[in-house]
Amino acid sequence: MNLKIPKSGIFAVYKPKGPTSHDMVEKIRKLTGEKRVGHAGTLDPLASGVLVIGVGREATKKLSEAVKKEKEYIAEIKLGVESATDDEEGEKYQIIINQFESADRIKKSDIEKAIQKFVGKIEQVPPVYSAVKIRGKEAYKRVRRGEKVALKSRAVEIKEIELLEYKWPNLKIRVVTGPGVYIRALARDIGKILEVGAYLSDLERTRVGEFTKSESAIV
């Protein structure tokens, strides 16, 4: 990483935890002096990884193509606890289960079996704390105003899921997806299938199409 920022075109930067995707766009505007800067595929503030950036009129027009490309993630999931936002940010709800029994009951083979149920074309309900719009307003804004929000499921594709590590209550997976997949929702749904609850505790996007972590610029 640590590549130079071009003055125009489409390239990838590595977003650290903390800043929003919009914060990264503002940084690129200052570095390049170009007002027409955009990004493809939002990363939440608590997530890190590859963020595709377009600089200049022609590049920003083509960003919609980058959004549709295959993405790869390394996701860490905590079992036995649910989160209002399905990630580390939200209020946590401890699931009432015997933690010692769960450590014995949820085997590595159970995890492997559960995650494979999500491979292929599936129906996924986005997190209520998301930018999915309901009657023109983002769902998360409605929730924060105290409104009750119910999002509809939508068809998405998960191409691969590989279990990298598991030791109760934490597991780490590698996920390859098509467009529109929420990894927070995947973590939540894995917890549901295992009947212990879960949330996304950490996320890194390692690839968007041909743009990889190793070839991303640090700004």
N, C-alpha and C positions, 0 to 999 in steps of 0.2 A: 504494500500500500504506500501512501504518501506520494502520489503522482501529482503533477502540475495540473491546475485547473485551466482548461481551454477557454478561450473567449467566446466560442460558439460551438454548437453541436450537441449531441447527446452523449452523456457519460455517466459514470456512477461515482457517488461519494459514500463514505462509510459514516452513517449516523450513529453517534454514541447514545447511551441512555441519557435521558434528561430533556434535550431539545425536542420540539415538535418538528414534523416534516416542513412546516411553513417556516420555522426558525432557520432551517438549513437553506431554504430558498432565499431568504433575506441575506444570509451570509454570502451566498454565491452572487447575489446582486451587487453587494458591496465590493467583492473581490474582482468581479468582471466589469463593473460599471454598466452592465446591461440590465434594462428594466424588464425585458421579456424573458423571465425565468420561470420555469414550472417544474413539477415533479410528477412521477408516475408511481402509483401504489403507495399509499400513506403507511408510514410506520408510527405506531403509538409512541408517546414519550418514553414509556418504560421499556420499549424494544430498541434493539440496536441492529446495525447491519446495512446491507446494500440498499441505497436509495438512488433511483435513476433520475437524473436531472437533465432538463433541456434548456439550453441558452440560445436566445435569438428566435426570431419569428418562425423560421422554417422548422427549427428543432422542436419548439413547443407544440407545433401543429402535429408532429409525429408521435407525441408522448402517448396518445390514446392507443397506439399499436403496442407500446412497451407494457402498458397495463395488462394486456391480454396474454403476455408471455408467461411461461412456466416459472414457478418460484420454488426455492428450496429454503427450508428453515431448520434450525436446531431449537427444539422447544423443551423446556423443563416444566414438569407438572407436579403439583403437590396433591396427594390423595388424602381423603378423610376430612377435607375442609372445603367449603364453598365460598365464593366471593360474589358480592353484589355486581361487580363489573366483570367477573370471570377472569380477573388477573390480580396482580399484587396490590393494585391501587385501592380496590373496593373494601367495604366492610366485610369481615370474615365471619362465617357461620360454621362452628365446629359440628360435624355430623356425629350424632350420638351413637357411637359404636365402641366396642372394646378394642383399643388400639393394639393390644398384644395379640388378640385373636385375629385381627385384620392382617397383621404382619405375617402370621402363619397361614391365614386363609388365602390371601392374594399372592399366588405364586407367579414366578416369571412367565410360566406357560399360560397362565390366565391373562396376563397383560398382553402377551403376543397374540393370543386368540382374540382378545377384545379389540385391539387396534386394527387388526385385519378386516374387521367388519366395516371399517370406514373407507377402505380402499375401493376406488371406482367412482361411479356417478351416484351421488347421494343427495338427500334433502337435508339442508342445514338451516337452522333458525339463527340469524345473527344475534349477537349480544344486544340487550336493550341499551346499553351504553355504547352506541356506535353511531356513525354518521349516516346510517340508512335513513332516508327521508320519509316522514309520514305527513301527508297533506302539506308538503313543501317545507317542513321543518325537521331538522335532524332529531332522531330518536333520543339521543342523550340529553338534548336541550329540554325536551318534553319531560323526561324523567326527573331532571334536576328542578323543574318547576312543580314537581309533585304529581304530574299526570301519570296515570296507569298506561303502560305501553305494552301492546302485544304484537310482535312482529311475525309475519308469515314466513314459512320455510321457503327456501329456494334451491334450485338444482345447482350443485357445484361438483367439481371433480377433484378427488385426491388420487394422485397417481402412484405414490409410494409412501409407506410408513415403515420405518425401521426402528426397532428398540435398541438403543445404545447402552443404557444403564438402567438398573432398577434395584433399589433398596428401600423398602417401606419407610416413609411415605412418599419418597421421591422417585420420579422416573424421568428419563431423558430420551427423546425420540428425534429422528430425522424425518422430515415430511417434505414431499414434493407435490405441489398443487397446481391446478389450473387457476384462472382468475376468480376473484370473489370469495375465496375461502377465508373464514375467520379462524385463526389458530386458537384464539380464546374459546370460541364455541366448540372446537374439537376437544380441547382439554375438558371443558364442562361435560361434554357428552360421553367422553371416556369414563369419567367419574360416575355418570348415570348408569352406564352399562355394567360397571363393576359394583354398583350399588353402595358406593362409599363416598360419593361426591369428589370433586376435584376443581382446581383452578390452575391457570397458567402462571407459573412463578417466574419464568424468564424466557425471553425469546430473542433469537438472532436470525436475521435473514441473510443467508450466505450466497444466494444467487437469484438474479432476475434475468431469465433468458440467457444470453451469452455474457451478461455482466456478473462478475464474481467478486467475492470479498477480497481476494488477493490483488485484483486489478482496480480496486476502488480508491479514490483519492481521499485523503484526510484533510479536513478544512478546519 
